Amino acid sequence: MTNSKRIYQIDLYRFLAALFVVLYHYCFRGIYRPNFIQTEYELLSGFSQYGYMGVDLFFIISGFVILMSASNSNIFRFLTSRISRLYPAYWFAVSLTALSIWLWDAKAMDVSWFQYLVNMTMLQGAFGVENIDGVYWTLYVELRFYFLIGVMLLFRKMKYVNYLMWFLIIVSILRLFISFEISPIWLKIIYATSFPIWSHYFVGGMILYLFYKKKYDYTHWILFAFAVALGAIYAARHAMHLDERMGVFFNPYITISLVLVFYSVMLATVFGKMQFLQSKSYITIGALTYPLYLLHQNLGYMLINALEAYPKYLVLALLVTGMLLFSYWVHKYVERWGSKKIKNFMNNKIQKIKFIPVKDKI
């Protein structure tokens, strides 16, 4: 997709989702993690309490963007695109966070060398190794989605992407009635591969991309309805789970409403009803999203604790501003540089392969 056709609003939505997650961690989640932070932001806690749902919006957007990236592509281009996009900022964030914990002696965030090395692969979730920073859990979900799309590209079956979407929706429905713990081994493997608690969001995003490209029929509207309904159901269940785990009331009606808002805004956007928000300036803040998401949590907790003697809302404002500026620096000097190096390396390797598959069109 050329820049002339780029949906700049999505860059804005990604940024707002990331900011929502940041506020959740700083103004709500941290105080409910013993020994993480002791500073409570009472004025913002009610709003920030639901900031974790910025991740839900991330997953919807990811379904849209990844199908856009995979359409009219091949497995090599897709792998190069995803690896060069994900790993440079991630390696930097993991290393900086681990180093800061070691030097800071942050005892509530102990990190071993083994944990660090496994985290550098981004596959720690598959090996049952704890994330160095809690936000990394979403990356393992993303990787499994990339794997499924990658398999379809490998066998040049993207024209059958509808079957993948139906499979993910059906498994997501099944997961409502049969939990992972009581399921037989074959079903556990399916659950582990298809991440059913979250897969409906990716399906919703993919359908939104098809809506945008005007490549859809009535079955896609049915799939979209299932995706929205499952998003609402799982969001309500998650709210009740957090209620039990944290001892704080999470209103399921608010989480359901947020899911409906996310889908409504995205639907209006792909059908051209949000043109008043179309601006190239959003590219810059959109670029901050990934570094900001990776870096903000544990580093932010340590800084809040170190500055607890100062006015807390001033500290919060300066911290968020500082994280945004630092994220821009990481994007410009780490992410861009690393992405270029990885792309050059992988493209050189690909050129040595005599057989390169043709583009796989949806």
C-alpha positions in Angstrom: 0.0 0.0 0.0 1.5 3.3 -1.0 1.6 6.3 1.2 -1.1 8.0 -0.9 -3.5 5.2 0.2 -2.2 4.9 3.7 -4.8 5.0 6.5 -3.0 7.6 8.7 -5.8 7.3 11.3 -4.5 3.8 12.2 -1.2 5.4 13.3 -3.2 7.6 15.6 -5.2 4.7 17.0 -2.1 2.7 17.7 -0.5 5.6 19.6 -3.7 6.2 21.7 -3.9 2.5 22.5 -0.2 2.5 23.6 -0.8 5.6 25.7 -3.9 3.9 27.3 -1.7 1.0 28.3 1.0 3.3 29.7 -1.5 5.0 31.9 -2.9 1.6 33.0 0.5 0.5 34.3 1.5 3.8 35.9 -1.8 4.9 37.4 -3.4 1.6 38.2 -1.6 -1.6 37.7 1.6 -0.7 39.4 0.0 0.0 42.8 -1.6 -3.4 42.8 1.7 -5.2 42.2 3.4 -5.4 45.7 6.8 -3.8 45.7 6.4 -2.4 42.2 5.4 1.1 43.0 4.0 2.8 46.1 2.7 5.9 44.4 -1.1 6.0 43.8 -2.7 8.3 41.3 -6.2 8.6 42.6 -7.4 11.1 40.1 -6.5 8.9 37.1 -7.0 5.4 38.5 -10.7 5.1 37.5 -10.0 6.0 33.9 -6.7 4.2 33.7 -8.1 1.0 35.2 -9.4 -0.1 31.8 -6.2 0.9 29.9 -5.2 -2.7 29.5 -7.7 -2.9 26.7 -5.4 -0.9 24.5 -3.9 -4.3 23.8 -7.3 -5.5 22.4 -7.2 -2.6 20.0 -3.6 -3.5 19.1 -4.7 -7.0 18.1 -7.5 -5.7 15.9 -5.1 -3.4 14.2 -2.5 -6.2 13.8 -5.0 -8.4 12.0 -5.7 -5.5 9.6 -2.0 -4.6 9.0 -0.7 -8.2 8.8 -3.2 -9.2 6.2 -2.4 -6.1 4.3 1.3 -7.0 4.5 0.7 -10.6 3.5 -1.6 -9.9 0.5 0.3 -9.9 -2.8 3.4 -11.1 -1.0 5.5 -14.2 -0.4 7.0 -16.0 2.6 10.4 -14.5 2.2 9.1 -10.9 2.0 6.8 -11.5 4.9 9.5 -13.0 7.1 11.9 -10.2 6.3 9.2 -7.6 7.0 8.2 -9.1 10.4 11.7 -9.9 11.7 13.1 -6.5 10.8 10.1 -4.8 12.3 9.9 -6.7 15.6 13.4 -7.5 16.7 15.7 -4.4 16.7 13.6 -2.4 19.2 12.8 -5.6 21.2 16.4 -6.6 21.6 17.3 -3.1 22.8 14.3 -3.0 25.2 15.1 -6.4 26.7 18.8 -5.6 27.2 18.1 -2.1 28.6 15.4 -3.4 31.0 17.6 -6.3 32.2 20.6 -4.1 32.7 18.6 -1.5 34.5 17.2 -4.1 36.9 20.7 -5.5 37.6 22.2 -2.1 38.2 19.2 -0.7 40.1 19.0 -3.8 42.2 15.2 -3.8 41.7 14.5 -6.8 43.9 10.8 -7.0 42.8 12.0 -7.5 39.2 14.8 -10.1 39.6 16.3 -11.3 36.2 18.7 -14.2 35.6 21.1 -14.5 32.7 19.2 -17.6 31.5 15.9 -15.6 31.5 17.6 -12.8 29.6 18.9 -15.1 26.9 15.6 -16.9 26.4 13.8 -13.5 26.3 16.0 -12.4 23.5 14.5 -15.0 21.3 10.9 -13.6 21.9 9.8 -17.2 22.4 9.9 -17.4 26.2 6.2 -18.0 26.3 6.7 -21.3 24.4 9.3 -22.4 26.9 7.5 -21.3 30.1 10.2 -18.8 30.9 9.0 -15.6 32.6 9.0 -12.3 30.7 11.5 -9.8 31.8 8.9 -7.2 31.4 5.2 -8.2 31.6 4.2 -6.4 28.4 6.1 -8.9 26.3 3.3 -11.5 26.6 1.5 -10.0 23.7 4.4 -10.6 21.4 4.1 -14.4 21.7 0.4 -14.0 20.7 1.5 -11.9 17.7 4.2 -14.5 16.7 1.6 -17.3 16.6 -0.6 -15.2 14.3 2.4 -14.5 12.1 3.2 -18.3 12.1 -0.3 -19.1 10.8 -0.1 -16.4 8.1 3.4 -17.5 7.2 2.3 -21.2 6.7 -0.4 -20.0 4.3 2.2 -17.9 2.4 4.7 -20.8 2.4 2.2 -23.1 0.6 0.8 -20.2 -1.4 -2.8 -20.6 0.0 -3.6 -17.0 0.9 -6.7 -17.2 -1.3 -8.0 -19.6 1.3 -7.6 -17.2 4.2 -11.4 -17.4 4.8 -10.9 -20.9 6.0 -8.2 -19.8 8.5 -10.6 -17.1 9.8 -13.4 -19.6 10.2 -11.1 -22.0 12.0 -9.9 -19.3 14.5 -13.5 -18.3 15.2 -14.7 -21.8 15.7 -11.8 -22.6 18.1 -12.5 -19.4 19.9 -16.1 -20.4 20.4 -15.1 -23.9 21.5 -12.7 -22.3 24.1 -15.7 -20.7 25.8 -17.1 -24.1 26.7 -14.0 -26.3 27.1 -11.1 -24.8 29.1 -7.5 -25.6 28.4 -7.1 -27.4 31.7 -9.8 -30.1 31.0 -9.2 -30.4 27.2 -7.6 -33.5 25.6 -4.0 -33.2 24.4 -5.0 -32.7 20.7 -7.3 -29.8 21.7 -4.6 -28.3 23.9 -2.3 -28.3 20.9 -4.9 -26.5 18.8 -5.5 -24.0 21.6 -1.7 -23.4 21.9 -1.5 -22.8 18.2 -4.6 -20.7 17.7 -4.6 -18.5 20.9 -8.4 -18.6 21.0 -8.8 -16.0 23.8 -7.4 -13.4 21.4 -7.7 -14.8 17.9 -11.1 -13.3 17.3 -9.5 -9.8 17.4 -7.1 -10.7 14.6 -10.0 -12.1 12.6 -11.9 -8.9 13.1 -8.9 -6.9 11.9 -8.5 -9.1 8.8 -12.2 -8.7 7.9 -11.8 -5.0 8.3 -9.0 -5.1 5.8 -11.2 -7.0 3.3 -13.9 -4.4 3.9 -11.3 -1.7 3.1 -10.2 -3.5 -0.1 -13.9 -4.2 -1.0 -13.1 -7.9 -1.2 -16.0 -9.4 0.8 -19.4 -11.0 0.7 -22.1 -11.8 3.2 -20.0 -14.5 4.8 -17.5 -11.9 5.8 -20.2 -9.9 7.6 -21.2 -13.1 9.5 -17.5 -13.6 10.4 -17.3 -10.0 11.5 -20.4 -10.4 13.7 -18.9 -13.4 15.4 -15.6 -11.6 15.9 -17.3 -8.6 17.6 -19.5 -10.8 19.7 -16.6 -12.9 20.9 -14.6 -9.8 21.6 -17.4 -8.6 23.9 -17.8 -11.9 25.6 -14.1 -12.4 26.2 -13.7 -8.8 27.4 -16.5 -9.3 30.0 -14.9 -12.6 31.1 -11.5 -10.9 31.4 -13.0 -8.1 33.5 -14.5 -10.7 35.9 -11.1 -12.5 36.1 -9.3 -9.3 36.9 -11.9 -8.5 39.5 -11.2 -11.8 41.3 -7.4 -11.6 40.9 -6.9 -8.0 42.0 -9.8 -7.4 44.4 -11.0 -4.4 42.5 -14.3 -4.1 40.6 -14.0 -4.2 36.8 -17.3 -3.3 35.2 -17.9 -5.8 32.3 -20.3 -3.4 30.6 -17.4 -0.9 30.3 -15.2 -3.4 28.7 -17.9 -4.5 26.3 -18.6 -0.9 25.4 -14.9 -0.4 24.7 -14.8 -3.4 22.3 -17.8 -2.0 20.5 -16.2 1.5 20.3 -13.0 0.0 18.9 -14.8 -1.9 16.2 -17.1 1.0 15.4 -14.2 3.4 14.9 -12.3 1.0 12.8 -15.4 0.2 10.7 -16.0 3.9 10.2 -12.4 4.4 9.2 -12.2 1.6 6.6 -15.4 2.9 5.0 -14.0 6.4 4.8 -16.1 8.0 7.5 -13.2 9.3 9.5 -11.4 11.4 6.8 -11.4 14.4 9.1 -8.6 12.6 11.1 -6.5 11.8 8.0 -3.1 13.4 8.5 0.4 12.5 7.6 1.6 13.9 11.0 0.3 10.7 12.7 3.1 8.7 11.1 5.5 10.1 13.6 3.5 9.3 16.7 2.6 6.0 15.2 6.3 5.2 15.0 6.6 5.8 18.8 4.1 3.1 19.6 6.2 -0.1 19.5 9.3 1.3 21.4 7.0 3.0 23.9 5.1 -0.2 24.6 8.2 -2.2 25.0 10.1 0.2 27.3 7.6 1.9 29.5 6.5 -0.5 32.2 9.4 -1.7 34.4 11.7 1.2 33.6 8.8 3.5 34.5 8.1 1.7 37.8 11.8 2.1 38.8 11.7 5.8 38.0 8.5 6.4 39.8 9.9 4.7 42.9 13.2 6.7 42.6 11.2 10.0 42.4 8.5 9.3 44.9 9.7 12.3 47.1 8.6 14.8 44.4 5.1 15.9 43.4 3.6 12.7 41.9 1.6 14.2 39.1 4.6 16.3 37.9 6.7 13.1 38.0 4.0 11.3 36.0 3.8 14.1 33.4 7.6 14.3 33.0 7.9 10.5 32.9 5.3 10.1 30.1 6.9 12.9 28.2 10.4 11.4 28.7 9.2 8.0 27.6 7.8 9.5 24.4 11.0 11.3 23.6 13.1 8.3 24.4 10.8 6.1 22.2 11.4 8.5 19.4 15.1 8.3 19.9 14.9 4.4 19.9 12.8 4.5 16.7 15.2 6.8 14.9 18.6 5.5 16.0 17.9 1.8 17.0 14.8 0.6 15.2 15.5 2.1 11.8 19.2 1.2 11.8 18.5 -2.4 13.0 15.7 -2.9 10.6 17.8 -1.8 7.6 20.7 -4.1 8.7 18.3 -7.1 9.0 16.6 -6.4 5.7 19.9 -6.2 3.9 21.2 -9.4 5.5 18.0 -11.4 4.8 17.7 -10.0 1.2 21.3 -11.0 0.5 20.5 -14.5 1.7 17.3 -14.7 -0.3 19.1 -13.7 -3.5 21.3 -16.8 -3.2 18.2 -19.0 -3.3 17.4 -20.0 -6.8 13.8 -20.7 -6.3 11.7 -17.8 -5.0 8.0 -18.3 -4.7 5.7 -16.0 -6.6 3.5 -13.4 -4.8 0.5 -15.0 -3.1 -2.6 -13.0 -3.7 -5.8 -13.1 -1.7 
